[in-house]
Amino acid sequence: MNANTGNKDSLATPSHTPQLQAFCDVVESRRSVRRFTDAPIPDDVLADCLRLAMLAPNSSNLQPWEFYVIDDADKRKRAVKNCMNQNAAKTSARLIAVVARTDVWHDHAKKILREYPDMPVPKKVKDYYNKVVALDFLRGPANVVSVAKWSAIQVVRRIKGPIKSPYYTFEDTKNWATNNTALAAGNLMLALRAHGFDSCPMGGFDEPAMKRLLKLSNHHHIVMMIGAGERADNGVYNTQFRFEQDQFVHYV
Ligand SMILES: Cc1cc2nc3c(=O)[nH]c(=O)nc-3n(C[C@H](O)[C@H](O)[C@H](O)COP(=O)(O)O)c2cc1C
């Protein structure tokens, strides 16, 4: 077994189930692939991968993500250029911008209450989306609400003990949306692998240029670009490795 890569043979335990094996196969065979073949990803396969992406856990189920599948030939050409002409973009069958939204929490909170699967919507749920979520995100003009929230939180923390900090700044909301969207991006790449395709996440792109191309606003943040397709024989550039776990895992 290779301790650094955590490869398959490391997991052959008595509790090894077919589900675990299938999961390990997907996770362990995913690589960042920089060259793809000419094989297309069928629309229904991509749609299923996106469905699985959006099953990612997300804060209060507010789903602050979007996926722009760049299929138009001219847009794609310009998008590849914005990805610094990386092979992972150039040779991809599909090129996807994974976008976090900082402005949808309010509409999505309302939508959750309209589309809640268990009617009538329990009062607790209504209160949560109408009051708690609103308080969490509202900043007010010139951040006036944030200042009030910050002061109130200091008092509550002293008197009552631990309390989750709300979002005070635009950066807080951006981090929130980005965290959630990155989880969906992870699901998307694993879903592609489970369908027999591959991907490469790319942070190496010109975000302002890509936002202009996709006509995105200041409330849209491109978390990563993902090139996807069928792995070419020379698609993986190096052997996968990770540092030892004990550098990162702390049992406290
Ligand atoms: C946020 C993020 C940005 C990345 N940007 C690029 C990129 O611009 N170009 C690239 O070739 N790989 C990029 N990668 C892929 C990493 O280099 C790769 O995941 C890492 O080397 C580990 O290899 P593996 O994914 O094959 O395990 C990125 C990965 C992540 C998660």
The ligand as a Tripos MOL2 file, in Angstrom:
@<TRIPOS>MOLECULE
LIG
   31    33     1     0     0
SMALL
NO_CHARGES

@<TRIPOS>ATOM
      1 C1         -9.3300   25.1040   -6.9210 C.3       1 LIG1
      2 C2         -8.4250   24.3150   -7.8310 C.ar      1 LIG1
      3 C3         -7.7870   24.9630   -8.8740 C.ar      1 LIG1
      4 C4         -6.9780   24.2470   -9.7550 C.ar      1 LIG1
      5 N1         -6.4420   24.8610  -10.8360 N.ar      1 LIG1
      6 C5         -5.8260   24.1430  -11.7750 C.ar      1 LIG1
      7 C6         -5.4450   24.7450  -12.9920 C.ar      1 LIG1
      8 O1         -5.6730   25.9250  -13.2510 O.2       1 LIG1
      9 N2         -4.8170   23.9680  -13.9140 N.ar      1 LIG1
     10 C7         -4.5640   22.6410  -13.6980 C.ar      1 LIG1
     11 O2         -3.9990   21.9940  -14.5930 O.2       1 LIG1
     12 N3         -4.9320   22.0390  -12.5450 N.ar      1 LIG1
     13 C8         -5.5700   22.7520  -11.5910 C.ar      1 LIG1
     14 N4         -6.0080   22.1480  -10.4370 N.ar      1 LIG1
     15 C9         -5.7780   20.7150  -10.2500 C.3       1 LIG1
     16 C10        -4.7090   20.4560   -9.1830 C.3       1 LIG1
     17 O3         -3.4490   20.7840   -9.6740 O.3       1 LIG1
     18 C11        -4.7980   18.9870   -8.7670 C.3       1 LIG1
     19 O4         -6.0610   18.7490   -8.1880 O.3       1 LIG1
     20 C12        -3.6910   18.5800   -7.8000 C.3       1 LIG1
     21 O5         -2.4340   18.6860   -8.3790 O.3       1 LIG1
     22 C13        -3.8800   17.1410   -7.3040 C.3       1 LIG1
     23 O6         -3.9570   16.2330   -8.3860 O.3       1 LIG1
     24 P1         -5.2010   15.2470   -8.5750 P.3       1 LIG1
     25 O7         -6.4450   16.1230   -8.7160 O.co2     1 LIG1
     26 O8         -4.9420   14.4980   -9.8530 O.co2     1 LIG1
     27 O9         -5.2930   14.3910   -7.3810 O.co2     1 LIG1
     28 C14        -6.7860   22.8500   -9.5470 C.ar      1 LIG1
     29 C15        -7.4150   22.2190   -8.4830 C.ar      1 LIG1
     30 C16        -8.2430   22.9260   -7.6580 C.ar      1 LIG1
     31 C17        -8.9950   22.1990   -6.5710 C.3       1 LIG1
@<TRIPOS>BOND
     1     1     2 1
     2     2     3 ar
     3     2    30 ar
     4     3     4 ar
     5     4     5 ar
     6     4    28 ar
     7     5     6 ar
     8     6     7 ar
     9     6    13 1
    10     7     8 2
    11     7     9 ar
    12     9    10 ar
    13    10    11 2
    14    10    12 ar
    15    12    13 ar
    16    13    14 ar
    17    14    15 1
    18    14    28 ar
    19    15    16 1
    20    16    17 1
    21    16    18 1
    22    18    19 1
    23    18    20 1
    24    20    21 1
    25    20    22 1
    26    22    23 1
    27    23    24 1
    28    24    25 2
    29    24    26 1
    30    24    27 1
    31    28    29 ar
    32    29    30 ar
    33    30    31 1
@<TRIPOS>SUBSTRUCTURE
     1 LIG1         1 GROUP 0 **** ****
